[in-house]
């Protein structure tokens, strides 16, 4: 664990914190590239080979039978099924309010507007490995459905080749019947380029580890992606009124994800910093995933003392965290100062865990500072905005002169000629 005083932290160390030093895709890209290229070249043959070697896949069909997806609800407990339904309902309620609207207006020159068109087919990557992420299926598929996407393919690594029933139940609740028991770079490549059994998608969304993220980087010139995700992270801003135990609990919740996860506490109270660090150390020692959390905490648990909340917000906006938790006396007031964050959690009771599962906001978020320019996954990610115009004869005449002046100034005379041709046609 690392402790700093912001006003005196060496510039090099500050940059290390801001840039998440040690978290990069160089090695991951080296491993992912041959897999992506192989799948692009050999399709299903390559995917099956990697799935058997890396995912424990044992069957022949990459696709999970529809009957197994449909019956998954009967093989999970009622409390899990009820929780999935509650989460689904709340995610829908939030995302239904994310609406892009078409419009149309007229003036003397013509009719102008924009239409909103959903993507036809998207791919969702739901991580597997040491945890099962049914929640990610909900978070990706629900906004896609609300946007109007008809076809959704889900890829997720199974355990010994079998996708967990909770994941299948989540897919079924979202009306998704196309699930493939594959993960890693080969899953991303299969969705991006298409194979004999997996139809190409227009966009791939969903979080993953370094190899998956590197694969998304490699395919993004051929297939749209949401964003490049890094390890999970939280930045907690707390004043002297905060509860150290609650702050430590949310820090641990991020640190248990991955050995490279980050959890920062920024406070103007030395007492809160010290007490939270002690609480975190105690919690890690008895945590179910203590091995992972301890590795992450060694360099990723960072405590920063600031002079006041203005400095805390300046640092937060520069850091651009995936999750920003603000626990101060008037949390809503600080919301006004937030400029860069994946998702914001305000007040003592707003644990990031609620956003991860069921408050309704999305948990597929930009990480590693990408929140400075990227937004959380939303309905907007699955829609296209298409502008249109219908010029009147008068509009073509009136505006051809403007086109001519600007086009010739840019050295594009054919543009000027195309506009002037309309005007001349009208003059005959």
Buried (B, 14 or more C-beta within 10 A) or exposed (E): BBBBEBEEBEEEEBEBBEEBEEBBBEEBBEBBBEBBBBBBEBBBEBBBBBBBEBBBBEBEEBBBEEEBBBBBBEEBEEEBBEBBEEBBEBBBEBBEEBEBEEEEEEEEBBBBBBEBBBBEBBBBBBBBBEEBBBBBBBBBBBBBBBBBBEBBBBBBBBEEBBBBBBBBBBBBBBEBBBBBBBBBBBBBBBBBBBBEBBBBBBBBBBBBBBBBBBBBBBBBEEBBBBBBBBBBBBBBBBBEEBBBEBBBBBBBBBBBBBBBBBBBBBBBBEEBBBBBBEBBBEBBEEBEBBEBBBBBBEBBBBBBBBEEBEBBBBBBBBBBBBBBBBBBEEBEEBEEBBEBBBBBBBEBEBBBBBBBBBBBBBBBBBBBBBBEEBBBBBBBBBBEEEEEEEBBEEBBBBBBEEBBEEBEEEEEEEBBBBBBEBBEEEEE
